[in-house]
Amino acid sequence: MKRNSIVLSIVLLLLAAFAWAGWANWEYRKQAAEKRLASAAKAELVADGAGAGDIPHFVSPLMSHPAPDFTLEDLSGKKVSLASYRGKAVLINFWATWCGPCKIETPWLVELRNQYASKGFEILGVSLDDLDTDDKKMLAQEKRDIAKFVAQEHMQYPVLIDGGSIDKPYGGLDALPTSYFVDRTGKVVATQLGLTSKDDIEGNIHKALGE
Amino acid sequence: MSTRSFLAAAACLGLLGLAITVQSQTPLADSHDRSILHGAAVEYLFPEQVTVSAGKPSPVALHFRIAPGFHINSHTPKEDYLIPTSLSIPETSGVALKDAIYPDGTDFTLPLDPTTKLSVYTGEFAIRARIVAPRGNHLVEASLHYQACDKNACMPPKTITVPIDVIGN
């Protein structure tokens, strides 16, 4: 009887240790997942409430940090890097041909670029339209579609393609339009997600120009 | 304490440990309800299973729901630069999509551009497809391709899977 009790006590202890290990593992995973979510949420839209009728706040982890450098091609195949604009205030505007709000915003950008170019301001329009790089015919058509949009909207600033290749350093770009305002030192001083207003954009251009 | 009580307690603890360990295999991040903007704005509702006459075109109404506050372009958007909503069934599934009747879009204008009317779907909508299935049971993974926006921003185009168990009798 005494021997049985000892054996059962050991079994109980082992099972208790097993349960504790399971609980500790679950807690650890929960905390790690919460940390990941908190980190990811900073770089994405967070819909307030049940619906998304209003594009809510956009908090970018890039704020006050150097804008990630990139080199992309324009529609003519010329390589353009962000670094080559150091010393200028730059608005990196992510857009796409299928994005209605981008179409509304673009004329404002064109006007603001013309207004502030003499102060050292430039816009880099980065298209997020998908490109079928494996299909030359399709790729040519996609480039033509982008070029058509650019011509229709009189976008006289550099328009770069294949923006999807740089989406990760810029927070995933889950929604468009998304804009990053970069000052003359290359630091992100403002961000905008979704259609706001021409005044908002202009205010952020002032920030980028250091005014 | 009797041997029987010890055994019962041991069994309970064992089951508890097992349950906690199984639960720990499901990271919270995978099951957490993330922002809709990071996922799919459109959800397939039903049917999960349909029974049709084998070899004959048969109507199937596929029901979808769009997240509140969002819209997607109809199958016939008014502007050629907008991406239409479209349903497809892979040829490899063994079930053919004969044709599909899409609902008419409703007019929608963005607050900052009241002059441009868009043709969109909101809320719930149904696509009336006609499919042809051979005799037998076919797990079809149809696809719905769409592009969603709210009144201020747009999400990239997305394709969701529409799983349907098609039984051809």
Interface residues (C-beta under 8 A of the other chain):
Chain A: N4 S5 L8 S9 V11 L12 L15 A16 F18 A19 A21 G22 W23 N25 W26 R29 K30 A32 A33 E34 R36 L37 A40 A41 E44 L45 V46 A47 A50 G51 A52 G53 D54 I55 A96 T97 W98 C99 G100 P101 C102 K103 I104 L128 D130 D145 F149 G172 L173 D174 A175 L176 P177 L193 G194 L195 T196 S197
Chain B: T3 F6 L7 A9 A10 L13 G14 L16 G17 L18 A19 I20 T21 Q23 S24 P27 L28 A29 H32 R34 S35 I36 L37 H38 A67 P68 G69 F70 Y81 L82 I83 L110 L112 D113 T116 L118 Q147 C149 D150 K151 N152 A153 C154 M155 P156 P157
